[in-house]
């Protein structure tokens, strides 16, 4: 997302955040790490937001946000609401097949041509374990070729053609670096969309589960408190999860211009 030449406050999509009950003051008071992740196109932590329904009701639910650039270069928001499970038939934007949904549910990363805001691009798709929503980023945004070359240069290794292709396809691979095993692959939850760990594939799978099971056992997320500041609290309770799941698909996909699900 090419927005480097403006300061961070100008980059925040205030009008679109306001649709979620996050006015300019609340947006400016977001923790610095959250603002940095949002303006860089990364996925935010869970956030408790309030959406005004057509009947006048205010619906409070937890979700994650990601800011992308549309085909004209204008900022747009993607919302990833909490669900009980991956519901492929409700995701009209990604048009997942049963096979694709099954692979995502297993924790795989897949490539797919997706039309977002009128522009069809090749994207990586990955299921977020907290929200059960699908995170997607353009393949070109990950800059996988540069990362593979940098990794070879720094670690003085040469990857085989088949291994490189596996990484491009979204599959993690195991390498031997100086007699030590390392695993690398696409991980859209990481800031750069790419991850390298010390260890074999079993260690890769263990760490993928650890981040969700151990670091987020209570669905900790950001809530605007009566102290007029954002604080980390448990944001997914039975009521908010039920509301997130019963929100009509049409409402989820068209919360407002530039805010998509």
Secondary structure in CASP SS format (residue, H / E / C, confidence):
PFRMAT SS
TARGET T0000
AUTHOR 0000-0000-0000
METHOD secondary structure of the structure
MODEL  1
X C 1.00
X C 1.00
X C 1.00
X C 1.00
X C 1.00
X C 1.00
X C 1.00
X H 1.00
X H 1.00
X H 1.00
X H 1.00
X C 1.00
X C 1.00
X H 1.00
X H 1.00
X H 1.00
X H 1.00
X H 1.00
X C 1.00
X C 1.00
X C 1.00
X C 1.00
X C 1.00
X H 1.00
X H 1.00
X H 1.00
X H 1.00
X H 1.00
X C 1.00
X C 1.00
X C 1.00
X H 1.00
X H 1.00
X H 1.00
X H 1.00
X H 1.00
X H 1.00
X H 1.00
X H 1.00
X C 1.00
X C 1.00
X C 1.00
X E 1.00
X C 1.00
X C 1.00
X C 1.00
X E 1.00
X E 1.00
X E 1.00
X E 1.00
X E 1.00
X E 1.00
X C 1.00
X C 1.00
X C 1.00
X C 1.00
X C 1.00
X E 1.00
X E 1.00
X E 1.00
X E 1.00
X E 1.00
X E 1.00
X E 1.00
X E 1.00
X E 1.00
X E 1.00
X E 1.00
X E 1.00
X C 1.00
X C 1.00
X C 1.00
X C 1.00
X C 1.00
X E 1.00
X E 1.00
X E 1.00
X E 1.00
X E 1.00
X E 1.00
X E 1.00
X C 1.00
X C 1.00
X C 1.00
X C 1.00
X C 1.00
X C 1.00
X H 1.00
X H 1.00
X H 1.00
X C 1.00
X C 1.00
X C 1.00
X C 1.00
X C 1.00
X C 1.00
X C 1.00
X H 1.00
X H 1.00
X H 1.00
X H 1.00
X H 1.00
X H 1.00
X H 1.00
X H 1.00
X C 1.00
X C 1.00
X C 1.00
X C 1.00
X E 1.00
X E 1.00
X E 1.00
X E 1.00
X E 1.00
X E 1.00
X E 1.00
X C 1.00
X C 1.00
X E 1.00
X E 1.00
X E 1.00
X E 1.00
X E 1.00
X E 1.00
X E 1.00
X E 1.00
X E 1.00
X C 1.00
X C 1.00
X C 1.00
X C 1.00
X C 1.00
X C 1.00
X E 1.00
X E 1.00
X E 1.00
X E 1.00
X E 1.00
X H 1.00
X H 1.00
X H 1.00
X H 1.00
X C 1.00
X H 1.00
X H 1.00
X H 1.00
X H 1.00
X H 1.00
X H 1.00
X H 1.00
X H 1.00
X H 1.00
X H 1.00
X H 1.00
X H 1.00
X C 1.00
X C 1.00
X C 1.00
X C 1.00
X C 1.00
X H 1.00
X H 1.00
X H 1.00
X H 1.00
X H 1.00
X H 1.00
X H 1.00
X H 1.00
X C 1.00
X C 1.00
X C 1.00
X C 1.00
X E 1.00
X E 1.00
X E 1.00
X E 1.00
X E 1.00
X C 1.00
X C 1.00
X E 1.00
X E 1.00
X E 1.00
X E 1.00
X E 1.00
X E 1.00
X E 1.00
X C 1.00
X C 1.00
X C 1.00
X C 1.00
X C 1.00
X C 1.00
X C 1.00
X E 1.00
X E 1.00
X E 1.00
X E 1.00
X E 1.00
X C 1.00
X C 1.00
X H 1.00
X H 1.00
X H 1.00
X H 1.00
X H 1.00
X H 1.00
X H 1.00
X H 1.00
X H 1.00
X H 1.00
X H 1.00
X H 1.00
X H 1.00
X C 1.00
X C 1.00
X C 1.00
X C 1.00
X C 1.00
X C 1.00
X E 1.00
X E 1.00
X E 1.00
X E 1.00
X E 1.00
X C 1.00
X C 1.00
X C 1.00
X C 1.00
X C 1.00
X E 1.00
X E 1.00
X E 1.00
X E 1.00
X E 1.00
X C 1.00
X C 1.00
X C 1.00
X H 1.00
X H 1.00
X H 1.00
X H 1.00
X H 1.00
X H 1.00
X H 1.00
X H 1.00
X H 1.00
X C 1.00
X C 1.00
X H 1.00
X H 1.00
X H 1.00
X H 1.00
X H 1.00
X C 1.00
X C 1.00
X E 1.00
X C 1.00
X C 1.00
X E 1.00
X E 1.00
X C 1.00
END
